[in-house]
C-alpha cells in the first residue's frame, strides 16, 4: 500500500486545536518526521524512536505555552484581527492586504495595523513606503512603524541590517519571531489588525492561528486568481481554515480582468473555466467579496509606497476594491456607511 501523507486525525487535531506547548530545550535538531517537540506525542510517538531528544521530549511539561496569556493581553485593545491568506504565491495577497489597510485608513477615525508574517519574503514595508525604517524598542516592547498617522506596520524587514539579506530559517525560529511580534509589539488601540501570511498552509499559519486563538481572530480573507490551478490551492486553504476553526470571511478574486489604463479595453488574463473565485465561493457556501481587475497602476502605487485609493480613486480597480472592503466590513457586522464614509462600494 502506498504510504499516506495525511497525518492521523488525532495528530491533526492536536496540532490545530490545542494551544502551542512550551518547547523543551533540545540537544539535537528535530528529525524530518518529528511530530513536534511541543505536541502531545513528543517523545512517545513511533517516529521518536532513536531520536537523541526522546527523553527530554517525553519528560517535558505538556502545559500550554505561558506566553499565550501575554499575547492575549497585548492584543486586548485590537478590535478586529483579520488574516489574509492565499493558497499559492503570486495571486496578489500582500498587495490586497495593503489595499485593505489603505481603504480602512481612509477614515481618519480608524486605526489600522498590518503584521507581515511572510518572514522569507517580506514585501509590506516597501508597499507602504517605509522600507528603510527601523523599529524602536523600549521597556514596554517594540514600536511598530507608522506609515501614516493611523496605519502602523511590523515586519521582519525592519530587523534586517541589509534589505537584500535572505532569511533562511527553520520552522521553530520563524514561529519564535511570530510569537515575539504578537507578544512584544505595542500596537496600542487598533480597530483592525491585518495579518499578512505566506502562501500555503505552513508553520507560520499554524503559529498565527494558535497564538491568536485566545485573543479571537475575526476570520480570514482568502485571495485567489481565476484559473483552476490557483483555485485548487484555495480549496486546501479553506480546508485548513475549517480544520483550524477559522471563519472564512470571504473569497476575493484578484486579477480577474486586465483593464488597459489607456483605452479601457478589458481582457481576461487568466481563464476561469470552472467559474473562478465566484464559482468556488458558491460551491463552498462562502461569501464572495468581489473581483478586482489587474491594473498596473496598483503595482506602481505599491512600488512607490503610495495609496492607490488616493492616487486613482476613480479607476475601476479602486471601485472594485471598495466593493471588497464593503463586503468584508459587512461580514464582520460593521456598518460600511459609518466605517467607510467615502466608499460607495460600487464595482
Ligand atoms: S523526540 Fe520526537 S518530538 Fe522530540 S525532537 Fe525527537 S522526533 Fe521530535
Boltz pocket constraint, residues with backbone or C-beta under 6 A from the ligand:
constraints:
  - pocket:
      binder: B
      contacts: [[A, 26], [A, 28], [A, 29], [A, 30], [A, 31], [A, 33], [A, 34], [A, 35], [A, 36], [A, 37], [A, 38], [A, 41], [A, 42], [A, 43], [A, 44], [A, 45], [A, 47], [A, 48], [A, 51], [A, 52], [A, 53], [A, 54], [A, 55], [A, 57], [A, 58]]
      max_distance: 6.0
